[in-house]
Amino acid sequence: MWLILVLFLIPFSVHGYDRIISLSPQITESLYLIEAAKELVGVTEFCKKPAEATKKQKVGTPLRPDVEKIVSMRPDIVFGTREGNSPLVMARLERLNIKIHYFNRPKTFADLMDNFLTLSKCVGKEEKGKQIVNNAREALSKLKNEKGYRVLWQVGADPLVVASNNSFANDIIVLAGGSNIIESELPYPRINTEEVILKNPNVIVLMDMGYNVQLEMERWKRYFNKVKFVILDAYSVGSPTPVSFVNAVKTLAELFP
């Protein structure tokens, strides 16, 4: 009798969940990192990392998930993000008595670590989550971050959209030893080519986000003879994990050893 009572008093988060659905590529990849993939029964069509995630049952896209299918799969919990998933859809799931958990989009490396640890605790993988976070922090602490090279982080080409000093990408730049040439209250402002020329970057970060990376490299070479280019996976900013974040920092830092 006492054993049964004690089990009921233990928070559910200690045990995790047996049936999880993820509506975010970032959350899906994170669940694999903390070794909770076995409990993951459904993902979106955009969840492509790691490769094993593509074999999971699909429940639509992040913005347009198939609610009826989700309900039929009887999940214990559905994880989503406030920026990536429709609040109307998430509210509908709640009305159908499905437990949901929202994550805010990380604005800094610290936010990313907090989200990762929260997810780890939710699914009963707290120790594994702590281990990954500690490894990430240790890896970053070993990098020399006082190199001072000037970085332009390009997000879009037409119009020209870049990451400012108030963006999540800025933490990658700073921890890699660079300085962001774009200062703005907006995280991802539109700017013109002339502004970039005046600020004269040493490094231009390009990502495969709907524009032709090769064409952009050729365009910038017309203005800068010695500029270095870094091509990063869009996941490093759009759907980051502690591991992909560290990899992005290392890739950028290796330009100026």
C-alpha positions as CSV (number, residue, x, y, z in Angstrom):
1,M,0.0,0.0,0.0
2,W,2.8,2.4,0.9
3,L,4.7,1.6,-2.3
4,I,1.6,2.4,-4.4
5,L,1.2,5.7,-2.5
6,V,4.8,6.7,-3.0
7,L,4.6,6.0,-6.7
8,F,1.7,8.3,-7.1
9,L,3.5,11.1,-5.2
10,I,6.6,10.9,-7.5
11,P,6.4,13.7,-10.2
12,F,5.5,12.3,-13.7
13,S,8.6,14.0,-15.1
14,V,10.8,11.6,-13.3
15,H,9.5,8.7,-15.4
16,G,9.1,10.6,-18.7
17,Y,6.5,9.7,-21.3
18,D,6.0,6.5,-23.3
19,R,4.5,8.2,-26.4
20,I,5.9,11.5,-27.6
21,I,5.1,13.6,-30.7
22,S,7.4,16.4,-31.8
23,L,6.2,19.3,-33.9
24,S,9.7,20.9,-34.1
25,P,12.9,19.7,-35.9
26,Q,15.0,21.1,-33.1
27,I,13.0,19.2,-30.5
28,T,13.2,16.0,-32.6
29,E,17.0,16.2,-32.9
30,S,17.3,17.0,-29.2
31,L,15.2,13.9,-28.3
32,Y,17.7,11.7,-30.2
33,L,20.6,13.4,-28.5
34,I,19.2,12.5,-25.0
35,E,18.4,9.0,-26.1
36,A,14.6,9.4,-26.0
37,A,14.0,8.4,-29.6
38,K,12.4,5.1,-28.6
39,E,9.5,7.0,-27.1
40,L,9.2,9.3,-30.1
41,V,6.2,8.1,-32.1
42,G,5.5,11.0,-34.4
43,V,7.4,13.9,-36.1
44,T,6.8,16.5,-38.8
45,E,7.8,16.3,-42.4
46,F,10.5,18.9,-41.6
47,C,12.2,16.7,-39.0
48,K,15.1,15.4,-41.0
49,K,17.9,15.2,-38.4
50,P,19.2,12.7,-37.6
51,A,18.5,10.5,-40.6
52,E,16.7,8.0,-38.4
53,A,14.0,10.6,-37.7
54,T,12.7,10.5,-41.2
55,K,11.6,6.9,-40.5
56,K,9.2,8.0,-37.8
57,Q,5.5,8.4,-38.6
58,K,4.7,11.9,-40.0
59,V,2.0,14.1,-38.6
60,G,2.1,17.0,-41.2
61,T,4.2,20.1,-41.1
62,P,4.9,22.3,-38.0
63,L,2.4,25.0,-39.1
64,R,-0.2,22.5,-40.4
65,P,-0.1,19.3,-38.3
66,D,-2.8,16.7,-38.9
67,V,-4.7,17.0,-35.6
68,E,-6.9,14.0,-36.3
69,K,-3.8,11.8,-36.9
70,I,-2.2,13.1,-33.7
71,V,-5.2,12.3,-31.7
72,S,-5.4,8.8,-33.2
73,M,-1.8,8.1,-32.1
74,R,-2.8,8.7,-28.5
75,P,0.4,10.6,-27.4
76,D,1.2,11.2,-23.8
77,I,2.6,14.7,-24.7
78,V,3.1,16.9,-27.8
79,F,6.1,19.2,-27.9
80,G,6.1,22.4,-29.9
81,T,7.6,25.9,-30.2
82,R,5.7,29.2,-29.9
83,E,7.2,30.6,-33.1
84,G,7.1,27.4,-35.1
85,N,3.6,26.0,-34.3
86,S,0.2,27.6,-34.6
87,P,-1.3,28.6,-31.2
88,L,-4.7,27.7,-32.6
89,V,-3.6,24.2,-33.4
90,M,-2.0,23.7,-30.0
91,A,-5.1,25.1,-28.2
92,R,-7.2,22.6,-30.2
93,L,-5.0,19.8,-29.0
94,E,-5.4,20.9,-25.4
95,R,-9.2,21.0,-25.8
96,L,-9.0,17.4,-27.0
97,N,-7.3,16.6,-23.7
98,I,-3.8,16.1,-25.2
99,K,-1.0,17.4,-23.0
100,I,1.3,19.9,-24.8
101,H,4.5,21.7,-23.9
102,Y,5.6,24.9,-25.6
103,F,9.2,26.1,-25.9
104,N,10.2,29.6,-26.6
105,R,12.6,30.2,-29.4
106,P,16.1,30.6,-27.9
107,K,17.5,34.1,-28.2
108,T,20.9,33.2,-26.7
109,F,23.2,30.3,-26.0
110,A,21.9,30.3,-22.4
111,D,18.3,30.1,-23.5
112,L,19.2,27.1,-25.7
113,M,20.8,25.3,-22.8
114,D,17.8,26.0,-20.6
115,N,15.4,24.7,-23.2
116,F,17.5,21.5,-23.6
117,L,17.6,20.8,-19.9
118,T,13.9,21.4,-19.6
119,L,13.2,18.9,-22.4
120,S,15.6,16.4,-20.8
121,K,13.8,16.6,-17.5
122,C,10.4,16.4,-19.1
123,V,11.2,13.0,-20.7
124,G,13.1,11.6,-17.8
125,K,16.6,12.1,-19.3
126,E,17.8,14.8,-17.0
127,E,21.3,13.3,-16.4
128,K,21.9,12.7,-20.1
129,G,20.8,16.3,-20.8
130,K,23.2,17.7,-18.2
131,Q,26.1,15.7,-19.6
132,I,25.5,17.1,-23.1
133,V,25.2,20.7,-21.8
134,N,28.3,20.4,-19.7
135,N,30.2,18.9,-22.6
136,A,29.1,21.9,-24.8
137,R,30.1,24.5,-22.2
138,E,33.5,22.8,-21.7
139,A,34.2,22.7,-25.5
140,L,33.4,26.4,-25.8
141,S,35.5,27.3,-22.8
142,K,38.6,25.9,-24.6
143,L,38.2,28.2,-27.6
144,K,40.1,31.5,-27.9
145,N,37.4,34.1,-28.3
146,E,39.4,37.3,-28.6
147,K,40.3,37.3,-32.3
148,G,38.3,40.3,-33.2
149,Y,37.6,39.6,-36.9
150,R,34.5,41.3,-38.4
151,V,31.6,39.1,-39.4
152,L,28.6,39.5,-41.7
153,W,26.0,36.8,-41.2
154,Q,23.7,36.7,-44.2
155,V,20.2,35.2,-43.8
156,G,18.5,36.3,-47.0
157,A,19.6,37.6,-50.4
158,D,16.7,39.4,-52.0
159,P,16.1,41.5,-50.0
160,L,19.4,41.4,-48.1
161,V,18.7,40.2,-44.6
162,V,21.4,39.7,-42.0
163,A,21.8,38.7,-38.3
164,S,22.4,41.6,-36.0
165,N,24.1,41.8,-32.6
166,N,20.6,41.1,-31.1
167,S,20.2,37.8,-32.9
168,F,20.8,34.2,-31.7
169,A,23.5,34.0,-34.4
170,N,25.4,36.7,-32.6
171,D,26.3,34.4,-29.8
172,I,27.9,32.0,-32.3
173,I,29.9,34.9,-33.7
174,V,31.1,36.2,-30.3
175,L,32.0,32.8,-28.9
176,A,34.0,32.1,-32.0
177,G,36.0,35.2,-31.4
178,G,34.4,37.5,-33.9
179,S,32.4,40.7,-33.8
180,N,29.2,41.3,-35.6
181,I,29.4,44.3,-38.0
182,I,25.6,44.8,-37.9
183,E,24.2,46.6,-34.9
184,S,20.4,46.9,-34.7
185,E,17.6,46.5,-32.3
186,L,16.0,44.1,-34.8
187,P,17.5,40.6,-34.7
188,Y,17.3,40.2,-38.5
189,P,17.2,43.6,-40.2
190,R,17.2,44.4,-43.9
191,I,20.2,46.3,-45.0
192,N,21.8,47.4,-48.3
193,T,25.0,46.4,-50.0
194,E,26.6,49.8,-49.5
195,E,26.3,49.4,-45.7
196,V,28.2,46.1,-45.9
197,I,30.9,47.7,-48.1
198,L,31.5,50.5,-45.5
199,K,31.8,48.0,-42.6
200,N,34.3,45.8,-44.6
201,P,33.8,42.3,-43.1
202,N,36.6,39.8,-42.8
203,V,34.2,36.9,-42.8
204,I,30.8,36.4,-44.4
205,V,28.6,33.5,-43.1
206,L,26.2,32.1,-45.7
207,M,23.5,29.5,-45.2
208,D,21.4,27.4,-47.5
209,M,18.1,29.2,-46.7
210,G,16.4,29.7,-50.1
211,Y,19.2,31.6,-51.9
212,N,22.0,30.5,-54.1
213,V,25.1,30.4,-51.9
214,Q,27.5,30.2,-54.8
215,L,26.0,33.3,-56.5
216,E,26.3,35.2,-53.2
217,M,29.9,34.3,-52.8
218,E,30.6,35.6,-56.3
219,R,28.7,38.8,-55.6
220,W,30.7,39.6,-52.5
221,K,34.0,38.8,-54.1
222,R,33.4,41.8,-56.4
223,Y,33.7,44.1,-53.4
224,F,36.1,42.2,-51.1
225,N,39.3,40.5,-52.3
226,K,40.4,38.9,-49.1
227,V,37.1,38.0,-47.4
228,K,36.6,34.5,-46.1
229,F,33.4,32.6,-46.4
230,V,31.8,30.1,-44.0
231,I,28.9,28.0,-45.2
232,L,26.8,26.8,-42.3
233,D,23.8,24.5,-42.1
234,A,20.6,26.5,-41.6
235,Y,19.9,24.1,-38.7
236,S,22.6,25.8,-36.7
237,V,20.4,28.8,-36.2
238,G,16.9,27.7,-37.2
239,S,16.8,24.5,-35.2
240,P,19.9,24.5,-32.9
241,T,20.9,21.9,-30.4
242,P,23.9,22.2,-28.0
243,V,25.9,19.9,-30.3
244,S,25.1,21.8,-33.5
245,F,25.7,25.1,-31.8
246,V,29.2,24.1,-30.7
247,N,30.0,22.8,-34.2
248,A,28.9,26.1,-35.7
249,V,31.2,28.0,-33.3
250,K,34.1,25.7,-34.0
251,T,33.6,26.0,-37.8
252,L,33.7,29.8,-37.6
253,A,36.6,29.9,-35.1
254,E,38.8,27.6,-37.2
255,L,39.1,30.4,-39.9
256,F,41.4,32.3,-37.6
257,P,43.3,29.8,-35.4
